[in-house]
Amino acid sequence: MAKKPRTAITPTRDEDFAQWYQQVIKAADMAENSPVRGCMIIKPYGFALWENMQRIFDGWLKDYGVQNASFPLLIPLSFLEKEAEHIDGFAKECAVVTHHRLEQGEDGELVPAGKLEEPYVIRPTSETIIGDAMSRWIQSYRDLPMKLNQWGNVMRWEMRTRLFLRTSEFFWHEGHNAFETPEEAKADCLTVLGMYEKFFEEYLALSGFMGIKTPDERFPGALETYAFEAIMQDGKALQAATTHDLGQTFSRSCNIKFQGRNGEEQLAYTTSWAFSTRAIGGMIMVHGDDDGMIMPPRVAPQQVIILPFIKDNSDEILEFADKLASQIKDMELRVRVDNRDMRTPDKMWDAVKKGVPIRVEIGAREMENGEVTFVRRDIGRSSKETLSADAFLGKVQSVLDDIHDNMLERSKAFRDEHVVDGSNVQDIDNFFAKDNIGLVKVPVSVLDDAKLEEVMSKHSLSTRCMPFADDGKKVLIGKAY
Amino acid sequence: MAKKPRTAITPTRDEDFAQWYQQVIKAADMAENSPVRGCMIIKPYGFALWENMQRIFDGWLKDYGVQNASFPLLIPLSFLEKEAEHIDGFAKECAVVTHHRLEQGEDGELVPAGKLEEPYVIRPTSETIIGDAMSRWIQSYRDLPMKLNQWGNVMRWEMRTRLFLRTSEFFWHEGHNAFETPEEAKADCLTVLGMYEKFFEEYLALSGFMGIKTPDERFPGALETYAFEAIMQDGKALQAATTHDLGQTFSRSCNIKFQGRNGEEQLAYTTSWAFSTRAIGGMIMVHGDDDGMIMPPRVAPQQVIILPFIKDNSDEILEFADKLASQIKDMELRVRVDNRDMRTPDKMWDAVKKGVPIRVEIGAREMENGEVTFVRRDIGRSSKETLSADAFLGKVQSVLDDIHDNMLERSKAFRDEHVVDGSNVQDIDNFFAKDNIGLVKVPVSVLDDAKLEEVMSKHSLSTRCMPFADDGKKVLIGKAY
């Protein structure tokens, strides 16, 4: 029998996927739970990843004509009440601000004081407050389309939280656009969903399914919700981004009217769309292995890490490492020299667990020969190669691209291997009864089967989306985060 | 008698400075009040300015070794209670979260439900929550210095608000550093204050006074607060940025201990520092004139605006304008072609009110001659110049630099002309009794004069700082925002 390989993460994915996930985050030093119920602290290494994601996608949004702005953190209760379906969707998880100062209580402890006439909730999403602004800013068809976005924090009070995947406070961008016609609003949803797919594939190396949500999974108040659903290594789906065609729902409740080309006043058509720090959870569960995180190179906080093996001739080795680092920096790549006072194997494992795409090792021999030895994180030790420093510099960008391509290919292959075609409710039941992992794809007619609900409930399933690839004739069903 | 000149902003600065300020913001479309008490909406044009400020300063912070991270929006009451002086400073203006969901009340209206065992406040500042994280993250002197920063929103419930200057929710960066020794902490405060000065002068074209705050003006819990105080056109001071030497105040209350080089456990020395969206208010009040905003070129959302005079040959003129714009973009400058369907004078005044540094006008004659006519916003019509397009392109960067230099010079001259030396309390009283505008500088010994408080109170004055330039031997006193 083969000896169980030593892994940097315990438990392994097979042993306990949920625990493995938490341990990967801890080992990579990306985030931790905070003393505030359900709220996370995103640590510098995790936050640098989010900043890279933001910077890239923000540039795309600007190219698409979207303007960033900032709307209040708090939303008056009366705003939420305007849209019944919307408030039903969020009422159970709102942080409510009821007072505006603190006083010394009878026992000297601090107590809330200055009760507000109307309470506020911390925004769970901003349709109502942005819609209200749009109702003032939009007068005529000449003001349309109006494309607004904000990067920020939102709060949905969660009872069972998991870092990145489900936290009370999370970070996202939320786009809110308004148009003259329903066709433009729909096209906007599809265009932005396409931007998400491109971003997830070309930057996060995440493949997934693009499709339409079934009515029960729509955003509260939306006519139609479109989603990018990725599939994790445990076979569960993760809704990584959504775009919502809100029709005139919010323009009616927020009074977003404009004078049309025909001179008549009419309601605008609005959309909203977002991706959040959840996507980081998705990257971990798609790319990570039993040795920890594997960072997609194009958003990795560090693309190359240099480990100088410091012994006697440490000054020279450090100098060599620093020179190499500055040459890599000149190529606009993100590089770090790990010159901490630590054992080399500890540094090596630290780089592995953090998932740095390329690890460069420089010992006395490398330095003397003007060479570097490097290892790809996506492949591991078997990719080890020694090259002259110049040859390495000439190749480093293409190695990063290869790593990206390899990670995306893996993600696509996993996705394709974990979708099973079925034709009825029984097929769904059979698949999940056998502890298979993955999603089952059935004709949409199955949604009308009265027995579906029971089977979905039995296995804790939900509909994920009706993929565009199947012309909306089929629906993906499975477990989900 | 000279005819009163027509101005784009009513009232003028002389007529009513406070109203003028509000009208400049409105005319430049930078921000507006929201339906949420005291919270502003930063509109795209204002937010683009903030984004430019963030991008530049964030790069400097990273060069200084600061890492960005994200800490919870909410702070448990028990955390605030740890530091008595600190909570005294913020208790009167905290938004308090007491419930975590909404329910239908008896009359069908929404009411707060799910009362929290321990209320939270929305962070007014994050020393306590970041200090708590540092207490876990710092074990040894090897973990120091630790330099953390977050860009985000904070909330201090304000009763009398003014856009950018005083709003319940505002945006800032807050840096929180920890060191082994008090000397390093002090050096950090001075280094960062130097970065602020450089940033304000070289990017925002704002001059000011760097100095030490008097004890009554210190941050709650700080040993020493250092500030950059700018002076507005109405003679009032604006505290534009501060750095706080917190000594061991927060390391004691948050338990930030480390094993020192001598093997013994000791408390760290911490600092915190920030600038906020207030700085935008400062830029308006320093640079604006009776025709509206004047944007400092290096952070201006648009550095050049091109106004094509659209008549018969509009296609050709637009083409000419677009080509010029793309050539300007290639120089990494921010440019916009205003091709809206509007009267040209309206567009011109819009550009003036928004304070775009360079306005380019292209009519039929310019197009035919391959020329452009441009006007500097800081000087106005008298700077009007017509050049060949190529000559303009060769000169545009240096014109922007000239505008910056001119604005900074004006700001410096105003500052220097509006500080009056005094030697005692009577001098202060006399200066402000005569409706003079500006600050009075007196020897610090005046702080010990029992009559000072009465005079300060009579004229609504406060100490602003003890300038470094006077070796801390003098103190600036005046009105302030």
Interface residues (C-beta under 8 A of the other chain):
Chain A: S34 P35 V36 C39 M40 I41 I42 K43 P44 F47 A48 W50 E51 Q67 N68 A69 S70 F71 P72 L73 L74 I75 P76 L77 F79 L80 E81 I87 A91 K92 E93 C94 A95 V96 V97 T98 H99 H100 R101 L102 E103 E109 L110 P112 G114 P119 Y120 V121 I122 I129 D132 A133 R142 L148 G152 N153 M155 W157 E169 F171 R340 D341
Chain B: S34 P35 V36 C39 M40 I41 I42 K43 P44 F47 A48 W50 E51 Q67 N68 A69 S70 F71 P72 L73 L74 I75 P76 L77 F79 L80 E81 I87 A91 K92 E93 C94 A95 V96 V97 T98 H99 H100 R101 L102 E103 E109 L110 P112 G114 P119 Y120 V121 I122 I129 D132 A133 R142 L148 G152 N153 M155 W157 E169 F171 R340 D341
